[in-house]
Amino acid sequence: MARSTVREVKGPAQLPAERRRNSRGAARREVIARAAIDLITERGVAAVRVVDVCKAAGVPNSAFYWYFQDLDDLMAQSIIDARRLIRRSAAAAIAGIDDPLMRIFVTTRECVRLAISDDVLRVMTASDVEPTIGGHRGAELRKSFEVFIHDAVVMLSEGQVRGVVRDDKAAVHLAHCVRSVAHYNVTSYYRGLLHGDLDVLADTIASFAVRGVCADVADAHEVERLASVYHSTTQERAT
């Protein structure tokens, strides 16, 4: 598998990093960030103030500004953390998998599971007006979009070279289609328009994505079969 060349670069939203080096500082920062995300998830960004976050976290206002410049900076740093979480989790999930279609299936499924279960990712995914958001948060949202598209293009391009991904469309166009399918369904889930078991939903979205990009539907069926066998085996081991 071709390795992604996109790297996380230290940007303006990460300036206070030297204040989070020790474990105590990291833990306190996490408490503040989690309190903010919980409030933002409940009320929306515009309705949350720093004083609200500090009250919910049980810390003085000065503690907030020790770690973050403002709420926009907090959101930007949370998005950076979430982006890294997704990429690490996806890389771990496909480690040892050679088939490009299976990697696309597993990566899509893992991203959907994380996006639904993590509140930071919920805030990211539910932002339908990403290009219009300014400041650090808008910049990091756009970077996340670009990074995820790039990672998908790498897998899809390899699949095209190996003849298992359709080559009548550019890999970048297919990547945007896969991302849009995942984004639409996750957003619908958040808004209460889509219901059901998380694992079933993630598998369904991943199957739809693979069927849309495969060169031969028989290959997609085989990926779904193997994924189902793996899932059943994992559940049996867990019980």
C-alpha positions in Angstrom: 0.0 0.0 0.0 1.3 3.4 -0.9 2.1 5.5 2.2 0.4 8.8 2.7 2.7 11.8 2.5 0.4 14.1 4.4 1.8 15.1 7.7 0.4 16.9 10.7 2.2 20.3 10.8 2.2 22.4 14.0 0.1 25.4 13.3 -1.3 28.4 15.1 -4.0 26.4 16.9 -1.2 24.4 18.7 0.8 27.3 20.1 0.2 26.6 23.7 1.5 23.0 23.4 4.4 23.6 25.8 1.8 24.1 28.5 0.5 20.6 28.1 3.6 18.5 28.3 3.1 17.0 31.7 0.3 14.5 32.4 -1.5 16.7 34.9 -1.6 19.5 32.3 -2.8 17.2 29.6 -5.5 15.8 31.9 -6.8 19.3 32.9 -6.8 20.4 29.3 -8.9 17.3 28.4 -11.4 18.1 31.1 -11.8 21.6 29.8 -12.0 20.5 26.2 -14.5 17.8 27.0 -16.7 20.2 28.9 -16.7 22.6 25.9 -17.5 19.9 23.4 -20.4 18.6 25.6 -21.9 22.1 25.8 -21.3 22.8 22.1 -23.0 19.5 21.2 -26.0 20.4 23.4 -26.3 24.1 22.5 -24.3 24.9 19.4 -21.1 26.9 19.2 -22.8 30.3 19.1 -24.5 29.7 22.5 -21.4 28.7 24.5 -19.2 31.1 26.4 -15.9 30.6 28.1 -17.5 31.2 31.4 -20.0 28.4 30.7 -17.1 26.0 29.8 -15.2 26.9 33.0 -18.3 26.4 35.2 -19.0 23.0 33.6 -15.3 21.9 33.9 -15.0 23.2 37.5 -12.0 25.4 36.8 -11.3 29.2 37.0 -11.4 31.3 33.8 -7.6 31.7 34.0 -7.2 27.9 33.6 -9.0 28.0 30.3 -6.7 30.7 28.9 -3.7 28.9 30.1 -4.4 26.2 27.5 -6.5 27.9 24.9 -6.6 31.4 23.3 -10.4 31.3 23.0 -13.2 28.9 22.1 -12.2 28.9 18.4 -8.7 27.8 19.4 -10.2 25.1 21.6 -12.3 23.8 18.8 -9.3 23.9 16.4 -7.1 21.9 18.8 -10.0 19.4 19.3 -10.3 19.0 15.6 -6.6 18.3 15.2 -6.8 15.7 18.0 -9.8 14.1 16.4 -8.2 14.0 12.9 -5.2 12.3 14.3 -7.4 9.8 16.2 -9.2 8.9 13.0 -6.0 8.4 11.0 -4.4 6.3 13.8 -7.5 4.2 14.2 -7.9 3.6 10.5 -4.2 2.7 10.0 -4.4 0.2 12.9 -7.7 -1.3 11.5 -6.2 -2.0 8.1 -2.8 -3.1 9.2 -1.9 -6.4 7.5 -4.8 -6.1 5.0 -3.5 -6.3 1.4 -6.7 -6.1 -0.7 -7.4 -2.4 -1.6 -11.2 -3.0 -1.5 -11.1 -4.5 1.9 -9.0 -1.6 3.1 -11.6 0.8 1.7 -14.4 -1.1 3.4 -12.6 -1.3 6.8 -11.4 2.3 6.7 -14.9 3.6 5.9 -16.5 1.5 8.6 -14.0 2.6 11.2 -14.4 6.3 10.3 -18.2 6.0 10.5 -18.0 4.2 13.9 -15.7 6.9 15.3 -17.7 9.8 13.8 -20.9 8.5 15.5 -19.4 7.6 18.8 -17.1 10.6 19.5 -18.6 14.0 20.3 -15.7 16.0 18.8 -16.2 14.2 15.5 -19.9 14.8 15.8 -19.2 18.5 15.9 -16.9 18.2 12.9 -19.2 16.1 10.9 -22.4 18.1 11.6 -20.8 21.3 10.3 -22.5 21.5 7.0 -21.1 24.9 6.2 -17.4 24.0 6.5 -16.1 26.4 3.8 -17.8 29.4 5.5 -16.3 28.8 9.0 -13.5 31.2 9.7 -10.6 31.3 12.1 -8.5 28.3 13.3 -11.5 26.0 13.5 -12.4 26.6 9.9 -8.8 26.1 8.8 -8.6 22.8 10.6 -11.9 21.6 9.3 -10.8 22.3 5.8 -7.4 20.6 6.4 -9.2 17.6 7.8 -11.3 17.4 4.7 -8.2 17.6 2.5 -6.3 15.0 4.5 -9.1 12.5 4.5 -9.6 12.9 0.7 -5.9 12.4 0.2 -5.8 9.2 2.2 -8.8 7.9 0.3 -7.2 8.8 -3.0 -4.1 6.8 -2.1 -6.1 3.6 -1.5 -8.3 4.1 -4.5 -5.4 4.8 -6.8 -3.7 1.6 -5.7 -6.9 -0.3 -6.3 -7.1 1.1 -9.8 -3.6 0.0 -10.6 -4.4 -3.5 -9.3 -7.6 -3.6 -11.4 -10.1 -3.9 -8.5 -11.3 -0.3 -8.4 -13.1 1.2 -11.4 -10.9 3.4 -13.6 -13.5 5.1 -15.6 -13.5 7.9 -12.9 -10.6 9.8 -11.4 -9.6 8.5 -7.9 -10.1 11.9 -6.5 -13.7 12.0 -7.7 -14.4 8.6 -6.2 -12.8 9.7 -2.9 -15.2 12.7 -2.7 -18.2 10.3 -3.4 -17.1 7.9 -0.6 -16.6 10.8 1.8 -20.0 12.3 0.9 -21.9 9.0 1.5 -20.3 8.7 4.9 -20.8 12.3 5.8 -24.5 12.4 4.7 -25.4 9.2 6.7 -23.6 10.2 9.8 -25.2 13.7 9.8 -28.6 12.1 9.3 -27.9 9.9 12.3 -27.1 12.9 14.4 -30.3 14.6 13.4 -32.4 11.7 14.3 -33.3 10.9 10.7 -31.4 7.6 10.7 -31.8 4.9 13.3 -30.4 1.5 14.0 -27.4 -0.4 15.4 -24.1 1.4 15.0 -22.3 -1.7 13.7 -25.0 -2.4 11.1 -25.0 1.2 10.0 -21.2 1.4 9.7 -21.2 -1.9 7.7 -24.0 -0.7 5.4 -22.2 2.6 4.6 -18.9 0.7 4.0 -20.7 -1.8 1.7 -22.3 1.0 -0.3 -19.0 2.8 -0.7 -17.2 -0.4 -1.9 -19.9 -1.3 -4.3 -19.7 2.2 -5.8 -16.0 2.1 -6.4 -15.4 -1.6 -7.3 -14.5 -2.6 -10.8 -16.4 -5.9 -10.4 -19.4 -6.3 -8.1 -18.4 -9.8 -7.4 -15.3 -8.5 -5.6 -17.5 -6.3 -3.5 -19.6 -9.3 -2.5 -16.5 -11.1 -1.5 -15.4 -8.2 0.6 -18.8 -8.1 2.3 -18.7 -11.9 2.9 -15.2 -11.8 4.5 -16.1 -8.8 6.6 -19.2 -10.6 7.9 -17.2 -13.7 8.7 -14.6 -11.6 10.5 -17.2 -9.7 12.4 -19.0 -12.9 13.5 -15.7 -14.5 14.6 -14.8 -11.4 16.6 -18.2 -11.4 18.4 -17.8 -15.1 19.3 -14.4 -14.4 20.8 -15.8 -11.5 22.8 -18.5 -13.8 24.3 
